[in-house]
Amino acid sequence: MLPSAEMFANIKEASQTVISTRRPWRVFLDLFALTLPSSISEATTRLAHNVTYFLCNYALILLLIFLLTLFRHPLPLLIFLVLSAIWYLLYFSRDDLPLAILPLAFFTVVALFVTSAWLNLLLALLIEAVVVFLHGVLRSTEDLVGDDQDSPYGHMLLGDTPASGAYVPV
């Protein structure tokens, strides 16, 4: 099956959609926005909002950490890059056709275990969890505008009237 112009158009459109969810790195890495939260409640609110707001950035950092852990192991790195390209092409090139991911997912898991790259993935996930937690808790959310509806606390941040029986500030 030769790639068609429609397939490349689907890939381009899907790539632009994914990239559009990434926040600017200057906002993500703003050192002046790093402050200690005043309470555990504020820390959990910050963490939830920042994970929602910077999700694509966190995913890119995870990918980078995983690639860096594989840097000294060329075979697993090559296999991972090929599998990533296959996943990318299969997912984004589909034209509203059902995607049979089970065989590819099985092959990916087998490749991770055969090449021992699962240890690298586990290490990358642990490092990413620490990065997300620290950034999410320390990154102030006051300057992040426009996405309060994406936050799990969006309805509280918008000042909507509470439902009957809900607590209201006195």
DSSP file (Angstrom, degrees, kcal/mol; ACC not computed):
  #  RESIDUE AA STRUCTURE BP1 BP2  ACC     N-H-->O    O-->H-N    N-H-->O    O-->H-N    TCO  KAPPA ALPHA  PHI   PSI    X-CA   Y-CA   Z-CA
    1    1 A M              0   0    0      0, 0.0     3,-0.0     0, 0.0     0, 0.0   0.000 360.0 360.0 360.0 119.3    0.0    0.0    0.0
    2    2 A L        -     0   0    0      1,-0.1     2,-0.1     0, 0.0     0, 0.0  -0.599 360.0-102.3 -84.2 143.9    1.6    3.2   -1.1
    3    3 A P        -     0   0    0      0, 0.0     2,-0.2     0, 0.0    -1,-0.1  -0.422  40.3-148.2 -65.9 138.2    1.1    6.3    1.0
    4    4 A S     >  -     0   0    0     -2,-0.1     4,-1.9     1,-0.1     5,-0.2  -0.585  24.6-112.3-103.8 167.1   -1.5    8.7   -0.3
    5    5 A A  H  > S+     0   0    0      1,-0.2     4,-2.1     2,-0.2     5,-0.1   0.852 119.2  55.8 -64.9 -34.1   -1.7   12.5   -0.2
    6    6 A E  H  > S+     0   0    0      2,-0.2     4,-2.5     1,-0.2    -1,-0.2   0.897 105.0  51.8 -65.3 -39.8   -4.8   12.1    2.1
    7    7 A M  H  > S+     0   0    0      1,-0.2     4,-2.4     2,-0.2    -2,-0.2   0.923 110.8  47.3 -62.3 -44.6   -2.7   10.0    4.5
    8    8 A F  H  X S+     0   0    0     -4,-1.9     4,-2.5     1,-0.2    -1,-0.2   0.862 110.9  52.5 -65.9 -34.5    0.0   12.7    4.7
    9    9 A A  H  X S+     0   0    0     -4,-2.1     4,-2.6     2,-0.2    -2,-0.2   0.909 109.6  49.0 -65.9 -41.7   -2.7   15.3    5.1
   10   10 A N  H  X S+     0   0    0     -4,-2.5     4,-2.5     2,-0.2     5,-0.2   0.913 112.2  48.4 -62.3 -43.0   -4.2   13.4    8.0
   11   11 A I  H  X S+     0   0    0     -4,-2.4     4,-2.4     2,-0.2    -2,-0.2   0.921 112.8  47.9 -63.8 -44.1   -0.7   13.0    9.6
   12   12 A K  H  X S+     0   0    0     -4,-2.5     4,-2.2     2,-0.2    -2,-0.2   0.922 113.5  47.0 -63.6 -44.6    0.0   16.7    9.2
   13   13 A E  H  X S+     0   0    0     -4,-2.6     4,-1.9     1,-0.2    -2,-0.2   0.918 114.1  46.9 -64.3 -44.4   -3.3   17.8   10.7
   14   14 A A  H  X S+     0   0    0     -4,-2.5     4,-2.3    78,-0.2    -1,-0.2   0.879 111.0  52.5 -66.3 -37.7   -3.1   15.4   13.6
   15   15 A S  H  X S+     0   0    0     -4,-2.4     4,-2.7    -5,-0.2    -1,-0.2   0.912 109.2  49.2 -64.1 -42.1    0.5   16.5   14.3
   16   16 A Q  H  X S+     0   0    0     -4,-2.2     4,-1.8     2,-0.2    -1,-0.2   0.862 109.8  52.4 -66.2 -34.7   -0.5   20.1   14.3
   17   17 A T  H  X S+     0   0    0     -4,-1.9     4,-0.6     2,-0.2    -2,-0.2   0.925 112.4  44.5 -65.1 -44.7   -3.4   19.3   16.7
   18   18 A V  H >< S+     0   0    0     -4,-2.3     3,-1.1     1,-0.2     4,-0.4   0.930 114.2  48.8 -65.4 -45.1   -1.0   17.5   19.1
   19   19 A I  H >< S+     0   0    0     -4,-2.7     3,-1.3     1,-0.3    -1,-0.2   0.821 101.8  64.1 -65.8 -30.7    1.6   20.3   18.9
   20   20 A S  H 3< S+     0   0    0     -4,-1.8    -1,-0.3     1,-0.3    -2,-0.2   0.725  95.8  59.0 -67.8 -19.5   -1.0   23.0   19.5
   21   21 A T  T << S+     0   0    0     -3,-1.1    35,-0.4    -4,-0.6     2,-0.3   0.608  83.8 100.6 -83.3 -10.9   -1.6   21.5   23.0
   22   22 A R  S <  S-     0   0    0     -3,-1.3    32,-0.1    -4,-0.4     3,-0.1  -0.572  70.8-136.7 -75.2 135.2    2.0   22.1   24.0
   23   23 A R        -     0   0    0     -2,-0.3    -2,-0.1     1,-0.1    -1,-0.0  -0.575  34.2 -85.0 -87.9 154.4    2.5   25.2   26.1
   24   24 A P    >>  -     0   0    0      0, 0.0     4,-2.1     0, 0.0     3,-0.6  -0.310  31.8-132.7 -59.8 139.9    5.5   27.6   25.4
   25   25 A W  H 3> S+     0   0    0      1,-0.2     4,-2.9     2,-0.2     5,-0.1   0.810 105.3  61.6 -66.1 -29.1    8.6   26.4   27.1
   26   26 A R  H 34 S+     0   0    0      2,-0.2    -1,-0.2     1,-0.2    -3,-0.0   0.843 108.3  44.0 -66.8 -31.1    9.3   30.0   28.4
   27   27 A V  H X4 S+     0   0    0     -3,-0.6     3,-1.0     2,-0.2    -2,-0.2   0.897 114.9  48.7 -75.3 -42.4    6.0   29.7   30.3
   28   28 A F  H 3< S+     0   0    0     -4,-2.1    -2,-0.2     1,-0.2    -3,-0.2   0.893 118.2  39.4 -62.5 -41.2    6.8   26.2   31.5
   29   29 A L  T 3< S+     0   0    0     -4,-2.9     2,-0.7    -5,-0.1    -1,-0.2   0.171  77.1 140.9 -98.3  17.2   10.3   27.1   32.6
   30   30 A D    X   -     0   0    0     -3,-1.0     3,-1.1     1,-0.2     4,-0.1  -0.473  33.5-167.0 -65.0 106.9    9.5   30.5   34.1
   31   31 A L  G >  S+     0   0    0     -2,-0.7     3,-1.2     1,-0.3    -1,-0.2   0.764  83.0  62.9 -69.2 -25.4   11.6   30.6   37.3
   32   32 A F  G 3  S+     0   0    0      1,-0.2    -1,-0.3    -3,-0.0    -2,-0.1   0.649  96.3  59.8 -74.8 -13.5    9.8   33.6   38.7
   33   33 A A  G <  S+     0   0    0     -3,-1.1   107,-3.3    -6,-0.1     2,-0.7   0.433  80.4 103.7 -92.1  -0.4    6.6   31.5   38.8
   34   34 A L  B <   +A  139   0A   0     -3,-1.2     2,-0.3   105,-0.2   105,-0.2  -0.752  44.8 147.3 -87.8 116.1    8.1   29.0   41.2
   35   35 A T        -     0   0    0    103,-2.8    -2,-0.0    -2,-0.7    -3,-0.0  -0.963  51.0-100.5-141.7 157.5    6.9   29.5   44.8
   36   36 A L        -     0   0    0     -2,-0.3   102,-0.1     1,-0.1     2,-0.1  -0.618  42.1-116.4 -77.3 137.1    6.2   27.3   47.7
   37   37 A P        -     0   0    0      0, 0.0    -1,-0.1     0, 0.0     3,-0.1  -0.432  13.2-136.0 -71.3 150.8    2.5   26.6   48.2
   38   38 A S  S    S+     0   0    0     -2,-0.1     2,-0.3     1,-0.1     3,-0.1   0.688  80.6   8.4 -82.5 -18.1    1.0   27.9   51.4
   39   39 A S  S  > S-     0   0    0      1,-0.1     4,-2.0     0, 0.0     5,-0.1  -0.955  75.5-105.5-152.7 169.2   -0.9   24.7   52.2
   40   40 A I  H  > S+     0   0    0     -2,-0.3     4,-2.4     2,-0.2     5,-0.2   0.865 120.0  56.7 -66.9 -35.7   -1.4   21.1   51.1
   41   41 A S  H  > S+     0   0    0      1,-0.2     4,-2.0     2,-0.2    -1,-0.2   0.919 108.2  46.0 -61.4 -44.3   -4.7   22.1   49.6
   42   42 A E  H  > S+     0   0    0      1,-0.2     4,-2.8     2,-0.2    -1,-0.2   0.881 110.8  54.4 -65.6 -37.1   -3.0   24.7   47.4
   43   43 A A  H  X S+     0   0    0     -4,-2.0     4,-2.6     2,-0.2    -2,-0.2   0.915 109.9  45.5 -63.7 -43.0   -0.3   22.2   46.5
   44   44 A T  H  X S+     0   0    0     -4,-2.4     4,-2.4     2,-0.2    -1,-0.2   0.877 113.2  50.4 -69.4 -35.8   -2.9   19.7   45.3
   45   45 A T  H  X S+     0   0    0     -4,-2.0     4,-2.4    -5,-0.2     5,-0.2   0.933 112.5  46.9 -65.0 -45.4   -4.8   22.4   43.4
   46   46 A R  H  X S+     0   0    0     -4,-2.8     4,-3.2     2,-0.2     5,-0.3   0.933 112.1  50.6 -59.9 -46.5   -1.6   23.5   41.7
   47   47 A L  H  X S+     0   0    0     -4,-2.6     4,-2.3     1,-0.2     5,-0.2   0.927 112.3  45.9 -59.9 -47.0   -0.6   20.0   40.9
   48   48 A A  H  X S+     0   0    0     -4,-2.4     4,-1.7     2,-0.2    -1,-0.2   0.916 116.5  44.9 -63.3 -43.3   -3.9   19.2   39.3
   49   49 A H  H  X S+     0   0    0     -4,-2.4     4,-2.8    -5,-0.2    -2,-0.2   0.928 114.6  47.4 -68.0 -44.7   -4.0   22.4   37.3
   50   50 A N  H  X S+     0   0    0     -4,-3.2     4,-3.0    86,-0.3    -2,-0.2   0.870 110.0  52.4 -67.6 -36.4   -0.4   22.2   36.1
   51   51 A V  H  < S+     0   0    0     -4,-2.3     4,-0.2    -5,-0.3    -1,-0.2   0.916 114.7  43.3 -64.5 -41.1   -0.7   18.6   35.1
   52   52 A T  H >< S+     0   0    0     -4,-1.7     3,-0.7    -5,-0.2    -2,-0.2   0.927 119.2  43.1 -66.4 -44.8   -3.8   19.5   33.0
   53   53 A Y  H 3< S+     0   0    0     -4,-2.8     3,-0.2     1,-0.2    -2,-0.2   0.888 124.3  32.6 -71.7 -41.1   -2.2   22.7   31.6
   54   54 A F  T 3X S+     0   0    0     -4,-3.0     4,-2.6    -5,-0.2     5,-0.2   0.033  78.1 124.1-106.5  25.4    1.3   21.3   30.8
   55   55 A L  H <> S+     0   0    0     -3,-0.7     4,-2.2     1,-0.2    -1,-0.2   0.891  76.3  47.1 -56.7 -45.4    0.4   17.7   29.9
   56   56 A C  H  > S+     0   0    0    -35,-0.4     4,-2.3    -3,-0.2    -1,-0.2   0.894 111.9  51.3 -65.3 -39.4    2.0   17.8   26.5
   57   57 A N  H  > S+     0   0    0    -36,-0.2     4,-2.2     1,-0.2    -2,-0.2   0.918 110.0  49.3 -62.8 -43.4    5.2   19.4   27.9
   58   58 A Y  H  X S+     0   0    0     -4,-2.6     4,-2.3     1,-0.2    -2,-0.2   0.895 109.9  51.8 -63.1 -39.2    5.4   16.6   30.5
   59   59 A A  H  X S+     0   0    0     -4,-2.2     4,-2.3    -5,-0.2    -1,-0.2   0.897 109.3  49.8 -64.6 -40.0    4.9   14.0   27.9
   60   60 A L  H  X S+     0   0    0     -4,-2.3     4,-2.3     2,-0.2    -1,-0.2   0.884 110.1  50.5 -65.8 -37.9    7.7   15.4   25.8
   61   61 A I  H  X S+     0   0    0     -4,-2.2     4,-2.8     2,-0.2    -2,-0.2   0.907 109.3  51.5 -65.8 -40.8   10.0   15.5   28.8
   62   62 A L  H  X S+     0   0    0     -4,-2.3     4,-2.7     2,-0.2    -2,-0.2   0.927 110.2  49.1 -60.1 -45.0    9.1   11.8   29.5
   63   63 A L  H  X S+     0   0    0     -4,-2.3     4,-2.6     1,-0.2    -2,-0.2   0.920 112.1  48.4 -60.6 -44.1   10.0   11.0   25.9
   64   64 A L  H  X S+     0   0    0     -4,-2.3     4,-2.4     2,-0.2    -2,-0.2   0.919 111.8  48.8 -63.0 -44.5   13.3   12.9   26.2
   65   65 A I  H  X S+     0   0    0     -4,-2.8     4,-2.1     2,-0.2    -2,-0.2   0.920 112.1  49.4 -62.0 -43.2   14.2   11.2   29.5
   66   66 A F  H  X S+     0   0    0     -4,-2.7     4,-1.3     1,-0.2    -2,-0.2   0.919 111.4  48.5 -62.9 -43.3   13.4    7.7   28.1
   67   67 A L  H  X S+     0   0    0     -4,-2.6     4,-0.5     1,-0.2    -1,-0.2   0.890 110.6  51.8 -64.3 -37.9   15.5    8.4   25.0
   68   68 A L  H >< S+     0   0    0     -4,-2.4     3,-0.6     1,-0.2     4,-0.3   0.864 107.3  52.1 -67.0 -35.2   18.4    9.6   27.2
   69   69 A T  H 3< S+     0   0    0     -4,-2.1     3,-0.3     1,-0.2    -1,-0.2   0.787 112.9  46.1 -70.6 -24.7   18.2    6.4   29.3
   70   70 A L  H >< S+     0   0    0     -4,-1.3     3,-2.1    -5,-0.2     7,-0.4   0.493  84.7  97.2 -91.0  -3.6   18.4    4.4   26.1
   71   71 A F  T << S+     0   0    0     -3,-0.6    -1,-0.2    -4,-0.5    -2,-0.1   0.830  84.0  47.7 -58.2 -35.5   21.3    6.5   24.7
   72   72 A R  T 3  S+     0   0    0     -4,-0.3    -1,-0.3    -3,-0.3    -2,-0.1   0.461 106.6  63.7 -85.1  -0.2   24.0    4.0   25.8
   73   73 A H    <>  -     0   0    0     -3,-2.1     4,-1.9     1,-0.1    -1,-0.2  -0.828  63.7-178.5-124.8  91.0   22.0    1.1   24.4
   74   74 A P  H  > S+     0   0    0      0, 0.0     4,-2.7     0, 0.0     5,-0.2   0.847  75.7  54.7 -65.2 -36.9   21.7    1.5   20.6
   75   75 A L  H  > S+     0   0    0      2,-0.2     4,-2.7     1,-0.2     5,-0.2   0.965 112.1  41.7 -65.2 -52.2   19.6   -1.6   19.7
   76   76 A P  H  > S+     0   0    0      0, 0.0     4,-2.8     0, 0.0    -1,-0.2   0.882 115.0  53.6 -61.1 -34.6   16.7   -0.8   22.1
   77   77 A L  H  X S+     0   0    0     -4,-1.9     4,-2.4    -7,-0.4    -2,-0.2   0.937 110.9  45.2 -63.2 -46.1   17.0    2.9   21.1
   78   78 A L  H  X S+     0   0    0     -4,-2.7     4,-2.4     2,-0.2    -1,-0.2   0.917 114.2  48.7 -63.4 -44.1   16.7    1.9   17.4
   79   79 A I  H  X S+     0   0    0     -4,-2.7     4,-2.8     1,-0.2     5,-0.2   0.914 111.9  49.7 -62.8 -42.8   13.8   -0.5   18.1
   80   80 A F  H  X S+     0   0    0     -4,-2.8     4,-2.5    -5,-0.2    -2,-0.2   0.906 110.9  49.1 -63.7 -41.4   12.0    2.2   20.1
   81   81 A L  H  X S+     0   0    0     -4,-2.4     4,-2.1     2,-0.2    -1,-0.2   0.905 112.8  47.4 -65.3 -40.7   12.4    4.8   17.4
   82   82 A V  H  X S+     0   0    0     -4,-2.4     4,-2.3     2,-0.2    -2,-0.2   0.930 113.5  47.7 -65.5 -44.8   11.1    2.4   14.8
   83   83 A L  H  X S+     0   0    0     -4,-2.8     4,-2.9     1,-0.2    -2,-0.2   0.886 110.5  52.5 -63.7 -38.1    8.1    1.4   17.0
   84   84 A S  H  X S+     0   0    0     -4,-2.5     4,-2.7     2,-0.2    -1,-0.2   0.915 109.5  48.8 -62.9 -42.6    7.4    5.1   17.7
   85   85 A A  H  X S+     0   0    0     -4,-2.1     4,-2.7     2,-0.2     5,-0.2   0.905 112.2  48.6 -63.9 -41.0    7.4    5.8   14.0
   86   86 A I  H  X S+     0   0    0     -4,-2.3     4,-3.0     2,-0.2     5,-0.3   0.941 112.8  47.3 -64.3 -47.1    5.0    2.9   13.3
   87   87 A W  H  X S+     0   0    0     -4,-2.9     4,-2.7     1,-0.2     5,-0.3   0.932 113.6  49.4 -57.7 -45.9    2.7    3.9   16.2
   88   88 A Y  H  X S+     0   0    0     -4,-2.7     4,-2.5    -5,-0.2     5,-0.3   0.935 114.4  43.3 -60.8 -48.7    2.7    7.5   14.9
   89   89 A L  H  X S+     0   0    0     -4,-2.7     4,-1.9     1,-0.2    -1,-0.2   0.919 116.7  46.3 -65.7 -43.7    2.0    6.5   11.3
   90   90 A L  H  X S+     0   0    0     -4,-3.0     4,-0.6    -5,-0.2    -2,-0.2   0.899 117.5  42.6 -67.2 -39.7   -0.7    4.0   12.2
   91   91 A Y  H  < S+     0   0    0     -4,-2.7     3,-0.3    -5,-0.3    -2,-0.2   0.942 122.7  35.1 -73.2 -46.4   -2.4    6.3   14.6
   92   92 A F  H  < S+     0   0    0     -4,-2.5   -78,-0.2    -5,-0.3    -2,-0.2   0.692 114.0  55.7 -86.0 -18.0   -2.4    9.5   12.7
   93   93 A S  H  < S+     0   0    0     -4,-1.9    -1,-0.2    -5,-0.3    -2,-0.1   0.610  79.0 110.4 -90.2  -9.7   -2.8    8.1    9.2
   94   94 A R     <  -     0   0    0     -4,-0.6     2,-0.8    -3,-0.3     5,-0.1  -0.382  62.1-144.8 -67.5 142.4   -6.0    6.3    9.9
   95   95 A D        -     0   0    0      3,-0.1    -1,-0.1     1,-0.1    -2,-0.1  -0.636  69.8 -60.2-109.0  71.8   -9.0    7.7    8.2
   96   96 A D  S    S+     0   0    0     -2,-0.8    -1,-0.1     1,-0.2    -2,-0.1   0.747 100.4 138.2  56.3  26.7  -11.7    7.0   10.8
   97   97 A L        -     0   0    0      1,-0.1    -1,-0.2     0, 0.0     2,-0.1  -0.747  65.9 -95.3 -94.3 148.7  -11.0    3.4   10.4
   98   98 A P        -     0   0    0      0, 0.0     2,-0.6     0, 0.0    -3,-0.1  -0.401  38.5-133.7 -63.5 138.5  -10.8    1.2   13.6
   99   99 A L        -     0   0    0     -2,-0.1     2,-1.4    -5,-0.1     3,-0.2  -0.848   5.2-149.4 -99.6 118.6   -7.3    0.9   14.7
  100  100 A A     >  +     0   0    0     -2,-0.6     4,-0.5     1,-0.2    -1,-0.0  -0.691  31.8 160.6 -85.4  90.3   -6.2   -2.7   15.7
  101  101 A I  H  >  +     0   0    0     -2,-1.4     4,-3.3     1,-0.2     5,-0.3   0.645  50.0  84.9 -89.6 -14.8   -3.7   -1.8   18.4
  102  102 A L  H  > S+     0   0    0      1,-0.2     4,-2.6     2,-0.2     5,-0.2   0.920  92.3  44.4 -57.6 -48.3   -3.6   -5.1   20.1
  103  103 A P  H  > S+     0   0    0      0, 0.0     4,-2.4     0, 0.0    -1,-0.2   0.927 118.1  44.4 -63.2 -41.9   -1.0   -6.7   17.8
  104  104 A L  H  X S+     0   0    0     -4,-0.5     4,-2.4     2,-0.2    -2,-0.2   0.894 113.4  50.5 -69.0 -38.4    1.2   -3.6   17.8
  105  105 A A  H  X S+     0   0    0     -4,-3.3     4,-2.5     2,-0.2    -1,-0.2   0.914 111.2  49.2 -63.5 -42.3    0.8   -3.2   21.6
  106  106 A F  H  X S+     0   0    0     -4,-2.6     4,-2.6    -5,-0.3    -2,-0.2   0.928 111.9  48.3 -61.5 -45.5    1.8   -6.8   22.1
  107  107 A F  H  X S+     0   0    0     -4,-2.4     4,-2.6     2,-0.2    -2,-0.2   0.880 111.0  51.4 -63.0 -38.5    4.8   -6.4   19.8
  108  108 A T  H  X S+     0   0    0     -4,-2.4     4,-2.4     2,-0.2    -2,-0.2   0.930 111.3  46.5 -64.6 -45.9    5.8   -3.2   21.7
  109  109 A V  H  X S+     0   0    0     -4,-2.5     4,-2.0     2,-0.2    -2,-0.2   0.918 113.5  49.0 -63.5 -43.2    5.6   -4.9   25.1
  110  110 A V  H  X S+     0   0    0     -4,-2.6     4,-3.0     1,-0.2     5,-0.2   0.922 111.5  49.7 -61.4 -44.1    7.6   -7.9   23.8
  111  111 A A  H  X S+     0   0    0     -4,-2.6     4,-2.0     1,-0.2     6,-0.4   0.887 109.0  52.5 -63.5 -38.6   10.2   -5.6   22.3
  112  112 A L  H  <>S+     0   0    0     -4,-2.4     6,-1.6     1,-0.2     5,-1.3   0.899 115.8  40.3 -63.3 -39.9   10.5   -3.7   25.6
  113  113 A F  H ><5S+     0   0    0     -4,-2.0     3,-0.7     3,-0.2    -2,-0.2   0.889 114.0  51.1 -78.1 -39.0   11.1   -7.0   27.5
  114  114 A V  H 3<5S+     0   0    0     -4,-3.0    -2,-0.2     1,-0.2    -3,-0.2   0.896 117.1  39.9 -65.4 -39.8   13.4   -8.7   25.0
  115  115 A T  T 3<5S-     0   0    0     -4,-2.0    -1,-0.2    -5,-0.2    -2,-0.2   0.431 108.3-124.0 -88.8   1.7   15.7   -5.7   24.8
  116  116 A S  T X>5S+     0   0    0     -3,-0.7     3,-0.7    -4,-0.2     4,-0.5   0.719  72.0 132.1  60.5  23.1   15.5   -5.0   28.5
  117  117 A A  H 3>< +     0   0    0     -5,-1.3     4,-2.4    -6,-0.4    -4,-0.2   0.614  50.5  80.8 -77.7 -11.5   14.3   -1.5   27.7
  118  118 A W  H 3> S+     0   0    0     -6,-1.6     4,-2.5     1,-0.2    -1,-0.2   0.842  88.5  55.4 -64.0 -31.1   11.5   -1.9   30.2
  119  119 A L  H <> S+     0   0    0     -3,-0.7     4,-2.4    -7,-0.3    -1,-0.2   0.905 108.3  47.9 -65.6 -39.9   14.0   -1.1   33.0
  120  120 A N  H  X S+     0   0    0     -4,-0.5     4,-2.7     2,-0.2    -2,-0.2   0.895 111.6  50.1 -65.6 -39.8   14.8    2.2   31.2
  121  121 A L  H  X S+     0   0    0     -4,-2.4     4,-2.5     2,-0.2    -2,-0.2   0.906 110.4  49.6 -65.6 -40.9   11.2    3.0   30.8
  122  122 A L  H  X S+     0   0    0     -4,-2.5     4,-2.2     2,-0.2    -2,-0.2   0.923 112.1  48.0 -62.5 -44.5   10.6    2.3   34.5
  123  123 A L  H  X S+     0   0    0     -4,-2.4     4,-2.5     1,-0.2    -2,-0.2   0.916 112.0  49.8 -61.6 -43.6   13.5    4.6   35.4
  124  124 A A  H  X S+     0   0    0     -4,-2.7     4,-2.6     1,-0.2    -2,-0.2   0.897 110.2  50.5 -62.5 -40.8   12.2    7.3   33.0
  125  125 A L  H  X S+     0   0    0     -4,-2.5     4,-2.3     2,-0.2    -1,-0.2   0.889 110.8  48.9 -65.2 -39.4    8.7    7.0   34.6
  126  126 A L  H  X S+     0   0    0     -4,-2.2     4,-1.7     2,-0.2    -2,-0.2   0.925 113.3  46.0 -66.2 -44.2   10.1    7.4   38.1
  127  127 A I  H  X S+     0   0    0     -4,-2.5     4,-2.4     1,-0.2    -2,-0.2   0.916 113.2  50.7 -63.2 -42.6   12.2   10.4   37.1
  128  128 A E  H  X S+     0   0    0     -4,-2.6     4,-3.2     1,-0.2     5,-0.3   0.882 105.9  55.4 -63.7 -38.6    9.2   11.9   35.3
  129  129 A A  H  X S+     0   0    0     -4,-2.3     4,-2.3     1,-0.2    -1,-0.2   0.906 110.3  45.8 -61.2 -40.8    7.0   11.4   38.3
  130  130 A V  H  X S+     0   0    0     -4,-1.7     4,-2.7     2,-0.2     5,-0.3   0.923 114.1  48.4 -66.6 -44.0    9.4   13.4   40.5
  131  131 A V  H  X S+     0   0    0     -4,-2.4     4,-2.8     2,-0.2     5,-0.3   0.934 113.9  46.1 -62.0 -47.0    9.7   16.1   37.8
  132  132 A V  H  X S+     0   0    0     -4,-3.2     4,-2.9     2,-0.2     5,-0.2   0.920 114.2  48.4 -63.6 -44.0    6.0   16.4   37.4
  133  133 A F  H  X S+     0   0    0     -4,-2.3     4,-2.2    -5,-0.3     5,-0.3   0.955 115.7  42.4 -62.1 -50.5    5.4   16.5   41.2
  134  134 A L  H  X S+     0   0    0     -4,-2.7     4,-2.4     2,-0.2     5,-0.2   0.940 120.3  41.7 -63.8 -47.4    8.0   19.1   41.9
  135  135 A H  H  X S+     0   0    0     -4,-2.8     4,-2.4    -5,-0.3    -2,-0.2   0.928 115.3  51.3 -65.4 -43.8    7.1   21.3   38.9
  136  136 A G  H  < S+     0   0    0     -4,-2.9   -86,-0.3    -5,-0.3    -1,-0.2   0.857 116.3  39.3 -63.4 -36.9    3.4   20.9   39.5
  137  137 A V  H  < S+     0   0    0     -4,-2.2    -1,-0.2    -5,-0.2    -2,-0.2   0.876 121.7  41.1 -80.9 -38.8    3.5   21.8   43.1
  138  138 A L  H  < S+     0   0    0     -4,-2.4  -103,-2.8    -5,-0.3     2,-0.6   0.747  92.5  92.4 -83.5 -23.5    6.1   24.6   42.9
  139  139 A R  B  < S-A   34   0A   0     -4,-2.4  -105,-0.2    -5,-0.2   -89,-0.1  -0.618  75.4-134.5 -78.4 115.8    4.7   26.2   39.7
  140  140 A S        -     0   0    0   -107,-3.3     3,-0.1    -2,-0.6    -2,-0.1  -0.339   8.7-154.8 -65.2 149.1    2.3   29.0   40.6
  141  141 A T    >   +     0   0    0      1,-0.1     3,-1.1     2,-0.1    -1,-0.1   0.374  68.1  97.2-109.4   3.5   -0.9   29.0   38.5
  142  142 A E  T 3  S+     0   0    0      1,-0.3    -1,-0.1  -109,-0.1  -109,-0.0   0.854  87.1  46.0 -63.6 -34.4   -1.9   32.7   38.8
  143  143 A D  T 3  S+     0   0    0     -3,-0.1     2,-0.9  -110,-0.1    -1,-0.3   0.458  88.3  97.6 -89.7   0.3   -0.4   33.6   35.5
  144  144 A L    <   +     0   0    0     -3,-1.1     2,-0.3     2,-0.0     3,-0.1  -0.795  58.2 175.7 -91.2 108.2   -1.9   30.7   33.6
  145  145 A V        +     0   0    0     -2,-0.9    -2,-0.1     1,-0.1    -3,-0.0  -0.722  43.1  32.2-114.2 159.5   -5.0   32.0   31.9
  146  146 A G  S    S+     0   0    0     -2,-0.3     3,-0.2     1,-0.1    -1,-0.1   0.283  97.9  75.4  89.6 -11.0   -7.6   30.7   29.5
  147  147 A D    >>  +     0   0    0     -3,-0.1     3,-1.0     1,-0.1     4,-0.7   0.028  47.2 119.5-124.9  29.9   -7.8   27.1   30.5
  148  148 A D  G >4 S+     0   0    0      1,-0.3     3,-0.5     2,-0.2     9,-0.2   0.804  74.6  61.0 -64.6 -26.5   -9.7   27.1   33.8
  149  149 A Q  G 34 S+     0   0    0      1,-0.2    -1,-0.3    -3,-0.2     5,-0.2   0.790  99.8  55.9 -69.8 -25.0  -12.3   24.9   32.2
  150  150 A D  G <4 S+     0   0    0     -3,-1.0    -1,-0.2     4,-0.1    -2,-0.2   0.714  91.2  91.3 -77.0 -19.9   -9.6   22.2   31.6
  151  151 A S  S X< S-     0   0    0     -4,-0.7     3,-1.8    -3,-0.5     4,-0.3  -0.456  82.7-129.4 -75.1 145.7   -8.8   22.2   35.3
  152  152 A P  T 3  S+     0   0    0      0, 0.0     3,-0.2     0, 0.0    -1,-0.1   0.703 115.1  47.3 -65.7 -15.8  -10.6   19.7   37.6
  153  153 A Y  T >> S+     0   0    0      1,-0.1     4,-1.9  -108,-0.1     3,-0.8   0.147  78.6 115.3-106.4  16.5  -11.3   22.8   39.8
  154  154 A G  H <> S+     0   0    0     -3,-1.8     4,-1.6     1,-0.3    -1,-0.1   0.860  71.3  54.6 -57.6 -41.1  -12.4   25.0   36.9
  155  155 A H  H 34>S+     0   0    0     -4,-0.3     5,-1.1     1,-0.2     4,-0.3   0.816 110.8  47.0 -66.3 -28.2  -16.0   25.3   38.1
  156  156 A M  H X45S+     0   0    0     -3,-0.8     3,-0.6     1,-0.2    -1,-0.2   0.835 111.1  51.5 -77.8 -33.4  -14.7   26.6   41.5
  157  157 A L  H 3<5S+     0   0    0     -4,-1.9    -2,-0.2     1,-0.2    -1,-0.2   0.751 102.3  60.1 -75.6 -23.6  -12.3   29.0   39.8
  158  158 A L  T 3<5S-     0   0    0     -4,-1.6    -1,-0.2    -5,-0.2    -2,-0.2   0.627 106.7-122.3 -80.9 -12.8  -14.9   30.5   37.6
  159  159 A G  T < 5 +     0   0    0     -3,-0.6    -3,-0.1    -4,-0.3    -2,-0.1   0.785  46.4 173.4  78.1  26.8  -17.0   31.7   40.5
  160  160 A D      < -     0   0    0     -5,-1.1    -1,-0.2     1,-0.1    -5,-0.0  -0.274  42.7 -94.6 -62.5 155.0  -20.1   29.8   39.5
  161  161 A T        -     0   0    0      1,-0.1    -1,-0.1     7,-0.0     7,-0.0  -0.525  47.4-110.8 -71.6 138.2  -23.0   29.8   41.9
  162  162 A P        -     0   0    0      0, 0.0     3,-0.1     0, 0.0    -1,-0.1  -0.304  30.4-106.1 -70.7 153.9  -22.9   26.8   44.2
  163  163 A A    >   -     0   0    0      1,-0.2     3,-2.1     4,-0.1     2,-0.0  -0.291  53.6 -75.2 -69.9 162.4  -25.5   24.1   43.9
  164  164 A S  T 3  S+     0   0    0      1,-0.3    -1,-0.2    -2,-0.0     3,-0.1  -0.366 122.0  21.2 -62.5 137.4  -28.2   23.9   46.6
  165  165 A G  T 3  S+     0   0    0      1,-0.3    -1,-0.3    -3,-0.1     2,-0.1   0.382  95.2 127.9  86.1  -3.6  -26.8   22.4   49.8
  166  166 A A    <   -     0   0    0     -3,-2.1    -1,-0.3     1,-0.1     2,-0.2  -0.476  68.0 -97.3 -84.1 157.5  -23.2   23.2   48.8
  167  167 A Y        -     0   0    0     -2,-0.1    -1,-0.1    -3,-0.1    -4,-0.1  -0.483  39.8-166.3 -71.7 141.6  -20.9   25.1   51.2
  168  168 A V        -     0   0    0     -2,-0.2     2,-0.1    -3,-0.1    -7,-0.0  -0.968  27.4-103.3-127.6 146.4  -20.6   28.8   50.5
  169  169 A P              0   0    0      0, 0.0     0, 0.0     0, 0.0     0, 0.0  -0.435 360.0 360.0 -68.4 143.6  -18.0   31.3   51.9
  170  170 A V              0   0    0     -2,-0.1     0, 0.0     0, 0.0     0, 0.0   0.395 360.0 360.0 -98.5 360.0  -19.3   33.4   54.7
